[in-house]
Amino acid sequence: MRVSSRKAGQVLREIRGKSVGDALALLQYTPRAAARLIEKVLRSAVANAEHNHQVRNLDDLRVVHAVADGGPSLKRVQPRAMGRAFFIRHRTSHLTVAVSDETATAGPSRRGRRAAPPTRPAAPPTRPVAGRRSRRTAAAGKESR
C-alpha cells in the first residue's frame, strides 16, 4: 500500500483486538488516509473468511492480528537551487490483517514487542567521606601554611 508503515501502524493499533463491526465503524470515522486503505484490507479479510473458511456468523469475527511492515520505497529526485538535488523516498507498506471467530484466542501476538528491562536492586545511598578535600582546596591549604 502507498502509505508509510508508521502511519498505518498508528491506525492498526486502534483496531487490534476489536470486533470487526467496531473496527469498521472506527475506521469509517478516523480522519487519516491510512484508514481508508486498512478498511479495504479488513473488508477483504472478512470476505475471505466468509468464502474460503465458511464462517457463517460474521458478528463473531475479531481482529486478532494487524501489522504494517515496511515495503519497497519509491525513490525520486527533486532538483534544488545551485545544482543540488534532494532525494525523496515515497514509502510503502505491507498491510496484514487477520480475523478469527474463535473466542478462546490468546489475544494479540507478542511478536515484535521488546521485553521489559530487568530490574536492578537499588544501590545504597553514598555519602562523602569525611576528611577528603579536592585538589584545589588541598593546594590552597599548603600555600597558606
N, C-alpha and C positions, 0 to 999 in steps of 0.2 A: 504494500500500500504506500501511497505517496504522502506519508506523514512520518515524522521522526518517532523513534521508539520511546523516547522520554515523554513526549506529549501524549502519545497513545497510552502509555503506561499509567498516566495520571487518571485517565478516564476508566481504564480497565480495573484499577484499584477500587473504584466506586461500585462496580457491578459484581465483583468476585464474591461468591457465596450467596448471592441473592437468587430468588426465584426468577424464571425467565420473564414473567409478566412484569414484575417490579423492575427488572433490569431494562426492559424495553421502554417502560414508562419513564425511567430515569434518563435513558439515552435520548429520548424524544425531546426533553426539555433542557438538556445540557447544552450550553452555548459554546461549543467547541467544534471545530471542523472534524476532529478525530471521532466524535460521537456518531456522525453520520456513517462513517466507514465501519465502525465497530458494530453499529446497528445492523448493517448489511451482513456482516460476518456472523452475528448472533442469529439472525433470521435464517441464514444458510445452515447453521448448526442445528437449529430446531427442525428444519425441513429434512435434513439428513437423518436425524433421529426418528422422525416420523416415517420416512420412506425406507431407509436401509435397515433400521433396527426395530421396526414395527411397534414404536411407542404409541400407545393409544391415548393416554391421558396426558396432554401437554401441560396441564396445570401443575403436575408433579415435577416437571423439569427444573433443575437448578444449575446455575453456572458454577462448575466445580474447578475449572482451570481456565485462566485468562492471562495470556502473556503476549508481550510485544517484543520480539527480538529484532535486532538491527539487521537491515538488509543492505544491498549494494547502494553506494552513493553515486548520484549523477554529478559528474564534475563539469563545471562551467568556468569560463574566464571572463571577467569584467574589466574592460580597459579603464585605466585611471589616468590622471594628469602626468605629464612629463614622461610618457612612455612606459609607465608602470602597469602592472596587471594584478588584479585581486582575484584569488581563486574562490569560487563559490561551490559549496557542496550541498546539493539537494538530497537530503537524507530520506531513506525509505525504511520500511519495517515489514517484518513478517508477523501478522496477527494470528494468534491461536486461541480459539475459544472452544472449550469442551463442556458439554451439558450432560447431565445424568439424571435419571429418575429414581435412583436408589436413595433411600432415606438414611441408611446407615453408612454414609461415606465418612472418611476420616477427616474431611474438611479440605481446605485448600492445600496445595502441595507446598512442602517446605523447601523445595529445591531452589537454589539461588539466594537463600537468605543467609546472612552471616550469623555465626554463633555469638552469643554474648561473651565478652571477655571474661577470663577467670578473675575472681575477686581475690585480692591480696589482704592479708591481715594488716591492720593499721600499725604503723611504726610508732614506738613510744615517743613522746614529745622530747625534743632536745633542748638543753639549757646551756648557756655559755659557761665555759669553765672559768672558775674564779682565779684571778692572778695572772691571766694571759693578756698581753697587750698587743696591739697591732705594731707593725714595723715603724710606722710614723710616730706613734706615741712612745715607743721604746727609744727611738733615735732622739726624740725631743728630751727625754729624761736624761740621757747620757750627756747631752750638751749642757744642761743646766747644772750639772754636778760640778 
